[in-house]
Amino acid sequence: MNDRQDPYAHDPYAQQPQVYGYDAYGRPVYHPDDPQRVYDAYGQPLAVQHAYGHDPYAAPQQAAPQQTAQQEWAPQQAEPAEPAEAPRPAAAVPEPRRAPDADAAPDYRTEQFSFVEAPDEDSEDVIDWLKFTESRTERRDERKRKGRNRVVALVVALVLVVGAVVGWLLLAGGDDKGGPRAVGQKRDVIVVHLRQTKGGGSSTALLVDNATTKRATAVLLPNSLAVTKDGGGSTTLGKSVQDAGTGATRDALNTLLGSQIKGSWRLDTPYLENLVQLVGGISVDADTDVPGAKAGDDPLVRRGGGQALNGQTAVAYATYRGPGEEPDKQLARFGQVLQGVLKKLSGDARAATTTVEALAQIPDPSLSVQQLGASLAQLATRARDGAYRTALLPVRQDGTLGGQEADGVVKEVLGGAVSNAGTDATPRVGVRNATGGGAGAGAARVALVNGGYTFLDAGTAPAAGRSAVLYADDKRAADAKEVAKTLGLPAGAVRKGGGSDVAANADVTVVLGKDYKG
């Protein structure tokens, strides 16, 4: 029991009230049946009668007329305000009070007071407030930083968008003729080889669908075009198709043109005939008569516009080269037949694929039947819409590409750049075998490659007794003399040549005769 809570703890003689317990504020609660506890009508305790003893700490008091015994009065500490509606606990009885003497100051004891320490800056409430204020300031600063970051990001994004738009305008804004530029355009390119089962010739074209410009182009490639070959050196496109096959030829064309040919379509003449029949025939503006198989037969194709062709006559027209005609004439006719077929082919990918499947071809590994059908369907749509044209790739006499026209086709149509085969300082030597056997050509190849020259296989020629070293350009005369020395041929074998005697894609042409010993 604590002295602070019991005012009678220091009176050894006083009859102490019976303490029942303590309320929520630490004040003593006396037993309600205590005879010494007297309450008024409002339940407040009145003076406590002491039969004997006195409070040794109490100040002297004057007796009131109504009092028959000394009254004790103890100041009650201020209680926390409670809601009016809150009921008072039944067992809680307020601490007794003494009526204060009018002339005497109340007697307060230190143990009757509780002190509340004033909070300082280190108290938890102050610290919490400082933390709250600091957090709010940091959040405000963070919002400002985020706002600035968003503004910076918006400015950067705007700059990037403007730069992209300007770049696109520069790339696709158009050339001097008002057409869109070739850089950055989306193209679908396949190469088609028409191979003749009779005679062994071939014709090659690139079918280009430009999804950006929504136009299509068939680029016709002459057989004299110089391309690289496996193992080094160069050869002609025609020989590459025959000897190296579709895969190696496709790679060589990509290297030469800087293009992205996705696949090859080998279309042998019997398949072309069947294809024309499947689409119901085609119509072309024939530029010449195509004679019949025998003398005196009616022409298979008559010259004139709007000539209807079936499968057989379409093949005859596509492969025909008249006497004395340049190879480009025949190549152009092949291009006409291709365009006629595309105009009659379905523009639906599934239907076009069905037509290709009906040909019963073995597809090239680079291009499935479904891929070929989809590409042909798109080209067919361009052809019927009038957004299709045919262009011949110009080739120089030596088989290389150059000039504004060739560069324009490669850049604008294919989106590539020319990288001619064998255009370095090493002379290209074409060897035509006229020895009547194969051993001489093999020995000449070894000698030329070891001598640092680029070897070109120029085919065979009727057997000849004497060898010849030919050049068409006077600038190559010295090279021709060095080639003769490398092969062990006399200086008299060197001479200027021209026409069909000189390989189109070679700087120097060697015709090996029977006198060549290797």
C-alpha positions as CSV (number, residue, x, y, z in Angstrom):
1,M,0.0,0.0,0.0
2,N,1.3,3.4,-0.9
3,D,1.4,6.4,1.3
4,R,0.5,8.7,-1.5
5,Q,-2.8,6.9,-2.0
6,D,-3.8,6.5,1.7
7,P,-4.1,9.8,3.6
8,Y,-4.3,7.9,7.0
9,A,-1.0,6.0,6.5
10,H,0.9,8.5,8.8
11,D,-1.7,8.5,11.6
12,P,-0.9,5.6,13.8
13,Y,-3.8,6.2,16.1
14,A,-6.5,7.0,13.7
15,Q,-9.1,4.4,12.9
16,Q,-8.4,3.8,9.2
17,P,-11.2,3.3,6.8
18,Q,-11.4,-0.1,5.2
19,V,-9.8,0.2,1.7
20,Y,-11.5,-2.0,-0.8
21,G,-9.3,-1.3,-3.8
22,Y,-8.1,1.5,-6.1
23,D,-9.8,3.1,-9.0
24,A,-8.4,3.8,-12.6
25,Y,-6.6,6.9,-11.3
26,G,-4.9,5.2,-8.4
27,R,-7.2,6.6,-5.7
28,P,-8.3,4.4,-2.8
29,V,-11.8,2.9,-3.0
30,Y,-13.3,2.2,0.4
31,H,-15.7,-0.5,1.3
32,P,-19.2,0.8,0.8
33,D,-20.3,-0.7,4.2
34,D,-17.6,1.2,6.1
35,P,-19.5,2.8,9.1
36,Q,-17.2,5.7,9.1
37,R,-18.1,6.7,5.5
38,V,-21.0,9.1,5.4
39,Y,-22.5,10.3,2.1
40,D,-24.8,13.1,1.2
41,A,-27.9,12.9,-1.0
42,Y,-25.7,13.0,-4.1
43,G,-23.4,10.2,-3.1
44,Q,-20.5,12.5,-2.1
45,P,-18.6,11.6,1.1
46,L,-19.0,13.8,4.1
47,A,-16.7,14.4,7.0
48,V,-15.2,11.4,8.6
49,Q,-15.7,11.2,12.4
50,H,-12.6,10.2,14.3
51,A,-13.2,9.0,17.9
52,Y,-9.6,9.6,18.7
53,G,-6.4,10.9,17.3
54,H,-5.6,13.7,14.9
55,D,-3.7,14.2,11.7
56,P,-0.2,15.2,12.8
57,Y,0.3,17.1,9.5
58,A,-3.0,18.9,9.5
59,A,-3.1,22.7,10.2
60,P,-5.1,23.9,13.3
61,Q,-8.7,24.4,12.4
62,Q,-11.5,26.3,14.0
63,A,-14.5,24.3,15.1
64,A,-17.7,25.1,13.3
65,P,-20.9,25.4,15.3
66,Q,-22.5,22.6,13.4
67,Q,-19.6,20.2,13.8
68,T,-19.3,18.0,16.9
69,A,-16.0,16.5,15.9
70,Q,-12.9,17.6,14.1
71,Q,-13.2,17.3,10.4
72,E,-10.4,16.3,8.1
73,W,-10.2,17.7,4.6
74,A,-7.9,16.4,1.8
75,P,-7.7,18.2,-1.5
76,Q,-8.7,16.0,-4.5
77,Q,-6.6,16.0,-7.6
78,A,-8.3,17.2,-10.7
79,E,-9.8,14.3,-12.5
80,P,-9.8,13.8,-16.3
81,A,-12.9,15.0,-17.9
82,E,-15.2,12.1,-18.6
83,P,-18.2,12.1,-20.9
84,A,-21.4,13.0,-19.2
85,E,-23.1,9.9,-20.4
86,A,-20.3,7.6,-19.1
87,P,-21.7,5.7,-16.0
88,R,-19.6,5.8,-12.8
89,P,-18.4,2.3,-11.8
90,A,-20.6,1.0,-9.1
91,A,-17.7,-0.1,-6.9
92,A,-15.7,3.1,-7.3
93,V,-16.1,5.5,-4.5
94,P,-14.5,8.9,-4.6
95,E,-11.8,9.8,-2.1
96,P,-13.0,11.7,1.0
97,R,-12.5,15.4,1.2
98,R,-12.2,17.9,4.0
99,A,-14.0,21.2,3.9
100,P,-11.4,23.9,3.7
101,D,-11.0,26.3,6.5
102,A,-11.9,29.8,5.4
103,D,-8.8,31.3,7.2
104,A,-6.3,28.6,6.8
105,A,-4.5,27.5,3.8
106,P,-5.2,23.8,2.8
107,D,-2.5,21.4,3.9
108,Y,-1.1,19.8,0.7
109,R,1.4,17.0,0.9
110,T,3.9,16.2,-1.8
111,E,2.9,12.6,-2.1
112,Q,-0.6,13.8,-3.1
113,F,0.6,15.3,-6.4
114,S,1.8,13.7,-9.6
115,F,4.0,15.7,-11.9
116,V,4.0,15.6,-15.7
117,E,7.3,16.3,-17.3
118,A,7.2,18.9,-20.0
119,P,8.2,17.3,-23.4
120,D,11.5,18.4,-24.8
121,E,12.9,18.2,-28.3
122,D,14.0,14.6,-27.8
123,S,10.6,13.3,-26.8
124,E,9.0,10.8,-29.1
125,D,6.1,13.1,-30.0
126,V,8.6,15.8,-31.1
127,I,10.7,13.3,-33.0
128,D,7.6,11.9,-34.7
129,W,6.6,15.3,-35.7
130,L,10.0,16.1,-37.1
131,K,10.1,12.9,-39.0
132,F,6.6,13.6,-40.4
133,T,7.7,17.1,-41.4
134,E,10.9,15.8,-42.9
135,S,9.1,13.0,-44.8
136,R,6.6,15.5,-46.1
137,T,9.4,17.7,-47.3
138,E,11.2,14.8,-48.9
139,R,8.0,13.7,-50.7
140,R,7.4,17.2,-52.0
141,D,11.0,17.4,-53.3
142,E,10.6,13.9,-54.8
143,R,7.5,15.0,-56.6
144,K,9.4,18.0,-57.9
145,R,12.2,15.8,-59.1
146,K,9.8,13.4,-60.8
147,G,8.1,16.3,-62.5
148,R,11.4,17.5,-63.8
149,N,12.3,14.1,-65.0
150,R,9.0,13.7,-66.8
151,V,9.6,17.0,-68.6
152,V,13.1,16.0,-69.6
153,A,11.9,12.6,-70.8
154,L,9.1,14.3,-72.8
155,V,11.6,16.6,-74.4
156,V,14.0,13.8,-75.3
157,A,11.1,11.7,-76.7
158,L,10.0,14.7,-78.8
159,V,13.5,15.2,-80.1
160,L,13.8,11.5,-81.1
161,V,10.4,11.5,-82.8
162,V,11.3,14.6,-84.8
163,G,14.7,13.0,-85.7
164,A,13.0,9.9,-86.8
165,V,10.5,11.8,-88.9
166,V,13.2,13.9,-90.5
167,G,15.3,10.7,-91.2
168,W,12.3,9.0,-92.8
169,L,11.7,12.0,-95.0
170,L,15.3,12.0,-96.1
171,L,15.2,8.3,-96.8
172,A,11.8,8.0,-98.3
173,G,11.0,11.5,-99.3
174,G,11.7,10.9,-103.0
175,D,14.4,11.1,-105.6
176,D,15.0,13.8,-108.2
177,K,12.2,12.3,-110.3
178,G,9.7,12.5,-107.4
179,G,9.7,8.8,-106.7
180,P,10.4,7.3,-103.2
181,R,14.0,6.5,-102.3
182,A,15.1,2.9,-102.2
183,V,16.8,2.9,-98.8
184,G,14.8,1.3,-96.0
185,Q,12.1,-0.1,-98.3
186,K,10.6,-3.6,-97.7
187,R,11.1,-6.0,-100.6
188,D,10.4,-9.6,-101.4
189,V,12.9,-11.0,-103.9
190,I,13.0,-14.4,-105.6
191,V,15.1,-15.5,-108.5
192,V,13.6,-17.6,-111.3
193,H,15.7,-19.7,-113.7
194,L,14.0,-20.9,-116.9
195,R,16.1,-23.9,-118.0
196,Q,15.7,-25.4,-121.4
197,T,15.6,-29.2,-121.4
198,K,16.6,-29.1,-125.1
199,G,19.8,-27.2,-125.8
200,G,20.8,-26.5,-122.2
201,G,20.3,-22.8,-122.3
202,S,18.9,-20.8,-119.4
203,S,17.3,-17.4,-118.7
204,T,17.3,-15.7,-115.3
205,A,15.1,-12.9,-113.8
206,L,14.7,-11.4,-110.3
207,L,11.0,-11.0,-109.3
208,V,10.9,-8.1,-106.9
209,D,7.8,-7.0,-104.9
210,N,8.2,-3.7,-103.1
211,A,5.7,-3.5,-100.3
212,T,6.7,0.1,-99.5
213,T,6.0,1.5,-103.0
214,K,3.4,-1.2,-103.8
215,R,5.1,-1.9,-107.1
216,A,6.7,-4.9,-108.6
217,T,9.6,-5.3,-111.1
218,A,11.1,-8.2,-113.1
219,V,14.8,-7.6,-113.4
220,L,16.2,-9.5,-116.4
221,L,19.8,-10.7,-115.9
222,P,22.0,-11.4,-119.0
223,N,23.9,-14.7,-119.0
224,S,27.1,-12.8,-119.6
225,L,26.9,-11.2,-116.2
226,A,30.2,-11.9,-114.3
227,V,29.6,-13.5,-110.9
228,T,32.0,-15.1,-108.3
229,K,32.2,-18.8,-107.8
230,D,33.1,-21.1,-105.1
231,G,36.9,-21.6,-104.7
232,G,37.7,-18.2,-106.0
233,G,37.7,-16.6,-109.4
234,S,34.6,-15.6,-111.4
235,T,32.4,-17.1,-114.1
236,T,29.3,-16.1,-116.1
237,L,25.8,-16.3,-114.8
238,G,24.8,-18.7,-117.5
239,K,27.6,-21.1,-116.6
240,S,26.9,-20.7,-112.9
241,V,23.3,-21.8,-113.4
242,Q,24.4,-24.8,-115.4
243,D,27.4,-25.9,-113.3
244,A,27.0,-24.5,-109.8
245,G,23.2,-24.8,-109.4
246,T,20.6,-22.6,-107.9
247,G,22.1,-22.2,-104.4
248,A,25.6,-21.1,-105.4
249,T,24.2,-18.8,-108.1
250,R,21.8,-17.2,-105.6
251,D,24.7,-16.5,-103.2
252,A,26.8,-15.1,-106.1
253,L,24.1,-12.7,-107.1
254,N,23.6,-11.5,-103.6
255,T,27.3,-10.8,-103.4
256,L,27.3,-9.0,-106.7
257,L,24.2,-6.9,-106.3
258,G,24.0,-6.5,-102.5
259,S,20.5,-7.8,-102.6
260,Q,18.5,-10.1,-100.3
261,I,17.2,-12.9,-102.5
262,K,15.2,-15.1,-100.3
263,G,14.8,-18.1,-102.6
264,S,15.2,-19.7,-106.0
265,W,12.5,-21.0,-108.4
266,R,13.8,-23.4,-111.0
267,L,11.3,-23.4,-113.8
268,D,12.3,-26.0,-116.5
269,T,10.5,-25.5,-119.8
270,P,8.1,-28.4,-119.3
271,Y,6.9,-26.8,-116.1
272,L,6.5,-23.4,-117.8
273,E,4.3,-25.1,-120.4
274,N,2.1,-26.7,-117.7
275,L,1.9,-23.4,-115.8
276,V,0.6,-21.5,-118.8
277,Q,-2.0,-24.2,-119.4
278,L,-3.1,-24.1,-115.7
279,V,-3.8,-20.4,-115.9
280,G,-5.7,-20.8,-119.1
281,G,-3.2,-19.4,-121.6
282,I,-1.6,-15.9,-121.9
283,S,-1.5,-13.0,-124.2
284,V,1.6,-11.1,-125.4
285,D,2.6,-8.4,-127.9
286,A,5.0,-10.6,-130.0
287,D,7.9,-8.6,-131.5
288,T,8.7,-11.3,-134.1
289,D,7.5,-14.5,-135.8
290,V,8.5,-17.7,-134.2
291,P,8.9,-20.3,-137.0
292,G,7.5,-23.8,-136.8
293,A,9.5,-26.9,-136.1
294,K,9.9,-27.7,-139.8
295,A,10.5,-25.6,-142.9
296,G,7.3,-24.6,-144.5
297,D,5.3,-25.0,-141.2
298,D,3.2,-22.1,-140.1
299,P,4.8,-19.9,-137.5
300,L,4.1,-21.0,-133.9
301,V,3.8,-17.4,-132.9
302,R,3.0,-14.5,-135.3
303,R,4.2,-11.0,-134.8
304,G,1.7,-8.6,-133.5
305,G,-0.1,-7.3,-130.4
306,G,-2.4,-9.4,-128.2
307,Q,-1.2,-12.8,-129.5
308,A,-2.8,-15.6,-127.5
309,L,-0.4,-18.3,-126.5
310,N,-0.9,-21.7,-125.0
311,G,1.7,-23.7,-123.1
312,Q,3.7,-24.9,-126.1
313,T,3.7,-21.6,-128.0
314,A,4.6,-19.7,-124.8
315,V,7.7,-21.8,-124.3
316,A,8.6,-21.4,-127.9
317,Y,8.3,-17.6,-127.7
318,A,10.1,-17.3,-124.3
319,T,13.2,-19.3,-125.6
320,Y,13.4,-18.0,-129.2
321,R,16.5,-16.1,-130.4
322,G,16.5,-15.2,-134.0
323,P,19.5,-15.4,-136.3
324,G,22.0,-12.6,-135.5
325,E,19.9,-11.4,-132.6
326,E,21.5,-10.2,-129.3
327,P,20.9,-12.5,-126.3
328,D,18.9,-9.6,-124.7
329,K,16.2,-10.0,-127.3
330,Q,15.4,-13.5,-126.2
331,L,15.7,-12.5,-122.5
332,A,13.0,-9.8,-123.1
333,R,10.6,-12.3,-124.6
334,F,11.1,-14.4,-121.5
335,G,10.1,-11.4,-119.4
336,Q,6.9,-10.9,-121.5
337,V,5.9,-14.5,-120.8
338,L,6.4,-14.1,-117.1
339,Q,4.3,-11.0,-117.0
340,G,1.5,-12.7,-119.0
341,V,1.5,-15.6,-116.6
342,L,1.3,-13.4,-113.5
343,K,-1.6,-11.5,-115.0
344,K,-3.6,-14.7,-115.2
345,L,-2.5,-16.1,-111.9
346,S,-4.8,-15.7,-108.8
347,G,-4.0,-13.0,-106.4
348,D,-5.2,-15.2,-103.5
349,A,-2.2,-16.9,-101.8
350,R,-4.1,-20.2,-101.3
351,A,-5.3,-20.4,-104.8
352,A,-1.8,-19.5,-106.2
353,T,-0.3,-22.1,-104.0
354,T,-2.7,-24.7,-105.3
355,T,-1.6,-23.8,-108.9
356,V,2.1,-24.3,-107.9
357,E,1.3,-27.6,-106.2
358,A,-0.4,-28.8,-109.4
359,L,2.9,-28.4,-111.3
360,A,4.3,-31.3,-109.1
361,Q,7.7,-29.7,-109.0
362,I,10.4,-30.6,-106.5
363,P,10.7,-27.2,-104.6
364,D,14.1,-25.7,-104.0
365,P,15.1,-26.0,-100.3
366,S,15.3,-22.2,-100.1
367,L,11.7,-21.7,-101.1
368,S,8.7,-23.9,-100.1
369,V,5.6,-24.3,-102.3
370,Q,3.6,-22.1,-99.8
371,Q,6.2,-19.4,-99.9
372,L,6.4,-19.4,-103.6
373,G,2.6,-19.4,-103.9
374,A,2.3,-16.4,-101.6
375,S,5.0,-14.4,-103.5
376,L,3.5,-15.1,-106.9
377,A,0.0,-14.1,-105.6
378,Q,1.4,-10.7,-104.6
379,L,3.1,-10.2,-107.9
380,A,0.0,-11.2,-109.7
381,T,-2.0,-8.5,-107.9
382,R,0.6,-5.9,-108.9
383,A,0.6,-7.1,-112.5
384,R,-3.2,-6.8,-112.8
385,D,-3.2,-3.4,-111.1
386,G,-0.7,-2.0,-113.7
387,A,2.0,-1.7,-110.9
388,Y,4.4,-4.1,-112.6
389,R,7.2,-3.5,-115.0
390,T,10.2,-5.3,-116.6
391,A,13.7,-3.9,-116.5
392,L,16.9,-5.2,-118.2
393,L,20.1,-5.0,-116.1
394,P,22.8,-3.4,-118.4
395,V,26.0,-5.4,-118.5
396,R,29.3,-4.3,-120.0
397,Q,31.2,-6.3,-122.6
398,D,33.4,-7.8,-119.9
399,G,30.4,-8.9,-117.9
400,T,30.7,-6.2,-115.2
401,L,28.1,-3.7,-114.1
402,G,28.7,0.0,-114.2
403,G,27.2,3.2,-115.4
404,Q,24.2,5.2,-114.2
405,E,21.6,3.0,-115.6
406,A,22.9,-0.2,-114.0
407,D,23.5,1.5,-110.7
408,G,20.0,2.9,-110.8
409,V,18.4,-0.5,-111.3
410,V,20.5,-2.1,-108.5
411,K,19.9,0.7,-106.1
412,E,16.3,1.7,-106.8
413,V,14.8,-1.7,-107.6
414,L,16.9,-4.0,-105.4
415,G,18.0,-1.6,-102.7
416,G,21.6,-2.9,-103.1
417,A,25.0,-1.8,-104.4
418,V,27.2,-3.2,-107.1
419,S,30.3,-5.2,-106.1
420,N,31.7,-6.5,-109.4
421,A,33.5,-9.8,-109.5
422,G,37.1,-9.6,-110.3
423,T,37.4,-5.8,-110.5
424,D,40.7,-5.7,-108.7
425,A,44.1,-5.3,-110.3
426,T,44.4,-9.0,-110.9
427,P,43.7,-9.7,-114.6
428,R,40.9,-12.2,-115.4
429,V,42.0,-14.8,-117.8
430,G,39.4,-16.8,-119.7
431,V,40.6,-20.2,-120.9
432,R,38.8,-21.9,-123.9
433,N,39.9,-25.4,-124.4
434,A,40.6,-26.3,-128.1
435,T,43.0,-29.1,-127.4
436,G,40.5,-31.9,-127.9
437,G,41.0,-33.2,-124.4
438,G,40.6,-32.1,-120.8
439,A,44.1,-32.4,-119.4
440,G,45.5,-29.2,-121.1
441,A,42.8,-27.0,-119.6
442,G,43.4,-28.3,-116.1
443,A,47.2,-27.7,-116.4
444,A,46.5,-24.1,-117.6
445,R,44.3,-23.4,-114.7
446,V,46.9,-24.5,-112.2
447,A,49.6,-22.4,-113.9
448,L,47.4,-19.3,-114.0
449,V,46.2,-19.5,-110.4
450,N,49.7,-20.0,-109.2
451,G,50.8,-17.0,-111.3
452,G,48.3,-14.8,-109.4
453,Y,45.6,-14.5,-112.2
454,T,41.9,-15.0,-111.8
455,F,40.9,-18.1,-113.9
456,L,37.7,-18.1,-115.9
457,D,36.3,-21.1,-117.6
458,A,35.4,-20.0,-121.1
459,G,34.2,-23.3,-122.3
460,T,35.4,-25.3,-125.3
461,A,36.1,-24.6,-128.9
462,P,36.7,-26.8,-132.0
463,A,40.2,-28.4,-131.9
464,A,42.9,-26.0,-133.1
465,G,46.6,-26.7,-133.8
466,R,48.0,-23.5,-132.4
467,S,47.2,-21.6,-129.2
468,A,46.2,-17.9,-129.0
469,V,46.3,-15.3,-126.3
470,L,43.8,-12.5,-127.1
471,Y,42.9,-9.1,-125.7
472,A,40.2,-6.7,-126.7
473,D,41.4,-3.6,-124.8
474,D,44.8,-2.2,-125.7
475,K,45.4,-1.6,-122.0
476,R,45.5,-5.3,-121.6
477,A,48.2,-6.0,-124.2
478,A,51.0,-6.2,-121.6
479,D,48.9,-8.5,-119.4
480,A,48.4,-10.8,-122.4
481,K,52.2,-11.1,-123.0
482,E,52.7,-12.0,-119.3
483,V,49.9,-14.6,-119.6
484,A,51.7,-16.1,-122.5
485,K,54.9,-16.4,-120.6
486,T,53.1,-18.0,-117.6
487,L,51.7,-20.7,-119.9
488,G,54.9,-21.2,-121.8
489,L,53.4,-19.9,-125.1
490,P,55.5,-18.0,-127.6
491,A,55.1,-14.2,-127.9
492,G,53.7,-14.7,-131.4
493,A,50.5,-16.2,-129.9
494,V,49.6,-12.8,-128.4
495,R,47.3,-10.7,-130.6
496,K,44.3,-8.4,-130.4
497,G,40.9,-10.0,-130.9
498,G,37.3,-9.1,-130.7
499,G,33.7,-10.3,-131.1
500,S,33.0,-13.9,-130.1
501,D,36.7,-14.8,-130.0
502,V,37.1,-12.9,-126.7
503,A,35.3,-14.0,-123.5
504,A,32.9,-11.2,-122.5
505,N,33.9,-11.2,-118.9
506,A,37.6,-11.7,-119.2
507,D,40.5,-9.3,-119.6
508,V,42.6,-11.8,-121.5
509,T,41.3,-14.9,-123.4
510,V,43.4,-17.9,-124.0
511,V,42.5,-20.4,-126.7
512,L,44.5,-23.6,-125.9
513,G,45.5,-25.5,-129.0
514,K,47.2,-28.9,-129.4
515,D,50.5,-27.2,-129.2
516,Y,50.0,-26.5,-125.5
517,K,52.0,-29.0,-123.5
518,G,51.1,-27.8,-120.0
